[in-house]
């Protein structure tokens, strides 16, 4: 169970880093938000569902 928690925590950190990067990119180029943010949001939703399924 410790390994699962460690991997979950790492995935959470990576997810936050990815989201922060996408927000920064879309602030620099607002026209890109429609293309970039929905897939990243979907990634977060899938990760949450996977965590709940375990």
VMD Tcl script that builds the backbone (N, CA, C; Angstrom):
set m [mol new atoms 162]
animate dup $m
set s [atomselect $m all]
$s set {name element resname resid chain x y z} {
  {N N UNK 1 A 0.821 -1.192 0.000}
  {CA C UNK 1 A 0.000 0.000 0.000}
  {C C UNK 1 A 0.867 1.259 0.000}
  {N N UNK 2 A 2.034 1.195 0.621}
  {CA C UNK 2 A 2.925 2.348 0.647}
  {C C UNK 2 A 3.357 2.733 -0.765}
  {N N UNK 3 A 3.643 1.722 -1.578}
  {CA C UNK 3 A 4.068 2.004 -2.951}
  {C C UNK 3 A 2.945 2.690 -3.729}
  {N N UNK 4 A 1.719 2.233 -3.519}
  {CA C UNK 4 A 0.573 2.856 -4.179}
  {C C UNK 4 A 0.466 4.326 -3.785}
  {N N UNK 5 A 0.570 4.609 -2.502}
  {CA C UNK 5 A 0.468 5.986 -2.016}
  {C C UNK 5 A 1.595 6.854 -2.565}
  {N N UNK 6 A 2.790 6.289 -2.641}
  {CA C UNK 6 A 3.925 7.038 -3.187}
  {C C UNK 6 A 3.699 7.363 -4.665}
  {N N UNK 7 A 3.199 6.390 -5.398}
  {CA C UNK 7 A 2.937 6.619 -6.822}
  {C C UNK 7 A 1.774 7.590 -7.024}
  {N N UNK 8 A 0.772 7.503 -6.163}
  {CA C UNK 8 A -0.358 8.419 -6.257}
  {C C UNK 8 A 0.094 9.847 -5.983}
  {N N UNK 9 A 0.946 9.998 -4.973}
  {CA C UNK 9 A 1.465 11.324 -4.626}
  {C C UNK 9 A 2.312 11.886 -5.770}
  {N N UNK 10 A 3.119 11.042 -6.382}
  {CA C UNK 10 A 3.947 11.483 -7.516}
  {C C UNK 10 A 3.060 11.895 -8.686}
  {N N UNK 11 A 2.047 11.108 -8.960}
  {CA C UNK 11 A 1.123 11.431 -10.049}
  {C C UNK 11 A 0.415 12.757 -9.776}
  {N N UNK 12 A 0.063 12.975 -8.543}
  {CA C UNK 12 A -0.594 14.229 -8.174}
  {C C UNK 12 A 0.333 15.415 -8.385}
  {N N UNK 13 A 1.592 15.274 -8.000}
  {CA C UNK 13 A 2.559 16.357 -8.211}
  {C C UNK 13 A 2.741 16.637 -9.697}
  {N N UNK 14 A 2.874 15.586 -10.492}
  {CA C UNK 14 A 3.046 15.756 -11.934}
  {C C UNK 14 A 1.822 16.418 -12.560}
  {N N UNK 15 A 0.667 16.021 -12.097}
  {CA C UNK 15 A -0.584 16.592 -12.599}
  {C C UNK 15 A -0.643 18.092 -12.292}
  {N N UNK 16 A -0.252 18.481 -11.090}
  {CA C UNK 16 A -0.241 19.899 -10.714}
  {C C UNK 16 A 0.773 20.674 -11.543}
  {N N UNK 17 A 1.932 20.075 -11.784}
  {CA C UNK 17 A 2.943 20.728 -12.611}
  {C C UNK 17 A 2.435 20.914 -14.040}
  {N N UNK 18 A 1.804 19.888 -14.568}
  {CA C UNK 18 A 1.258 19.954 -15.922}
  {C C UNK 18 A 0.195 21.042 -16.014}
  {N N UNK 19 A -0.707 21.078 -15.042}
  {CA C UNK 19 A -1.768 22.084 -15.049}
  {C C UNK 19 A -1.163 23.488 -14.967}
  {N N UNK 20 A -0.184 23.677 -14.089}
  {CA C UNK 20 A 0.455 24.995 -13.951}
  {C C UNK 20 A 1.127 25.409 -15.256}
  {N N UNK 21 A 1.765 24.467 -15.922}
  {CA C UNK 21 A 2.403 24.774 -17.210}
  {C C UNK 21 A 1.374 25.162 -18.258}
  {N N UNK 22 A 0.278 24.425 -18.306}
  {CA C UNK 22 A -0.758 24.738 -19.294}
  {C C UNK 22 A -1.398 26.104 -19.024}
  {N N UNK 23 A -1.612 26.427 -17.763}
  {CA C UNK 23 A -2.177 27.733 -17.422}
  {C C UNK 23 A -1.210 28.839 -17.843}
  {N N UNK 24 A 0.076 28.646 -17.571}
  {CA C UNK 24 A 1.075 29.647 -17.960}
  {C C UNK 24 A 1.115 29.823 -19.476}
  {N N UNK 25 A 1.049 28.728 -20.208}
  {CA C UNK 25 A 1.058 28.801 -21.667}
  {C C UNK 25 A -0.167 29.543 -22.173}
  {N N UNK 26 A -1.318 29.229 -21.611}
  {CA C UNK 26 A -2.539 29.868 -22.100}
  {C C UNK 26 A -2.620 31.332 -21.681}
  {N N UNK 27 A -1.942 31.710 -20.605}
  {CA C UNK 27 A -1.893 33.127 -20.250}
  {C C UNK 27 A -1.024 33.887 -21.250}
  {N N UNK 28 A 0.028 33.231 -21.718}
  {CA C UNK 28 A 0.911 33.853 -22.706}
  {C C UNK 28 A 0.271 33.869 -24.099}
  {N N UNK 29 A -0.554 32.873 -24.383}
  {CA C UNK 29 A -1.219 32.764 -25.682}
  {C C UNK 29 A -2.676 32.362 -25.440}
  {N N UNK 30 A -3.532 33.337 -25.101}
  {CA C UNK 30 A -4.920 33.030 -24.722}
  {C C UNK 30 A -5.710 32.231 -25.766}
  {N N UNK 31 A -5.341 32.334 -27.017}
  {CA C UNK 31 A -6.069 31.599 -28.049}
  {C C UNK 31 A -5.828 30.093 -27.982}
  {N N UNK 32 A -4.848 29.676 -27.200}
  {CA C UNK 32 A -4.520 28.242 -27.098}
  {C C UNK 32 A -5.318 27.520 -26.012}
  {N N UNK 33 A -6.005 28.253 -25.141}
  {CA C UNK 33 A -6.685 27.602 -24.025}
  {C C UNK 33 A -7.756 26.622 -24.470}
  {N N UNK 34 A -8.431 26.921 -25.550}
  {CA C UNK 34 A -9.479 26.027 -26.051}
  {C C UNK 34 A -8.890 24.689 -26.482}
  {N N UNK 35 A -7.655 24.706 -26.950}
  {CA C UNK 35 A -7.015 23.473 -27.414}
  {C C UNK 35 A -6.319 22.707 -26.298}
  {N N UNK 36 A -5.722 23.422 -25.355}
  {CA C UNK 36 A -4.860 22.763 -24.376}
  {C C UNK 36 A -5.551 22.348 -23.083}
  {N N UNK 37 A -6.392 23.178 -22.541}
  {CA C UNK 37 A -6.930 22.893 -21.211}
  {C C UNK 37 A -7.927 21.733 -21.143}
  {N N UNK 38 A -8.838 21.570 -22.103}
  {CA C UNK 38 A -9.772 20.428 -21.995}
  {C C UNK 38 A -9.092 19.058 -21.905}
  {N N UNK 39 A -8.069 18.761 -22.729}
  {CA C UNK 39 A -7.432 17.440 -22.571}
  {C C UNK 39 A -6.730 17.274 -21.226}
  {N N UNK 40 A -6.157 18.355 -20.705}
  {CA C UNK 40 A -5.497 18.267 -19.403}
  {C C UNK 40 A -6.536 18.055 -18.310}
  {N N UNK 41 A -7.658 18.719 -18.419}
  {CA C UNK 41 A -8.755 18.522 -17.457}
  {C C UNK 41 A -9.253 17.081 -17.515}
  {N N UNK 42 A -9.388 16.545 -18.720}
  {CA C UNK 42 A -9.817 15.161 -18.890}
  {C C UNK 42 A -8.812 14.202 -18.251}
  {N N UNK 43 A -7.549 14.482 -18.428}
  {CA C UNK 43 A -6.503 13.670 -17.812}
  {C C UNK 43 A -6.677 13.631 -16.294}
  {N N UNK 44 A -6.959 14.782 -15.701}
  {CA C UNK 44 A -7.167 14.849 -14.257}
  {C C UNK 44 A -8.398 14.048 -13.840}
  {N N UNK 45 A -9.463 14.132 -14.621}
  {CA C UNK 45 A -10.676 13.382 -14.300}
  {C C UNK 45 A -10.441 11.882 -14.367}
  {N N UNK 46 A -9.726 11.435 -15.378}
  {CA C UNK 46 A -9.430 9.999 -15.531}
  {C C UNK 46 A -8.561 9.526 -14.367}
  {N N UNK 47 A -7.584 10.330 -13.998}
  {CA C UNK 47 A -6.723 9.958 -12.873}
  {C C UNK 47 A -7.522 9.846 -11.582}
  {N N UNK 48 A -8.441 10.762 -11.372}
  {CA C UNK 48 A -9.282 10.719 -10.173}
  {C C UNK 48 A -10.162 9.470 -10.156}
  {N N UNK 49 A -10.731 9.139 -11.293}
  {CA C UNK 49 A -11.578 7.944 -11.377}
  {C C UNK 49 A -10.768 6.674 -11.136}
  {N N UNK 50 A -9.558 6.643 -11.661}
  {CA C UNK 50 A -8.691 5.475 -11.441}
  {C C UNK 50 A -8.356 5.324 -9.964}
  {N N UNK 51 A -8.075 6.443 -9.319}
  {CA C UNK 51 A -7.751 6.396 -7.889}
  {C C UNK 51 A -8.948 5.894 -7.080}
  {N N UNK 52 A -10.131 6.375 -7.421}
  {CA C UNK 52 A -11.336 5.931 -6.705}
  {C C UNK 52 A -11.639 4.456 -6.944}
  {N N UNK 53 A -11.246 3.951 -8.091}
  {CA C UNK 53 A -11.533 2.556 -8.433}
  {C C UNK 53 A -10.646 1.576 -7.655}
  {N N UNK 54 A -9.540 2.067 -7.146}
  {CA C UNK 54 A -8.598 1.171 -6.452}
  {C C UNK 54 A -9.021 0.922 -5.048}
}
mol reanalyze $m
mol bondsrecalc $m
mol representation Tube
mol addrep $m
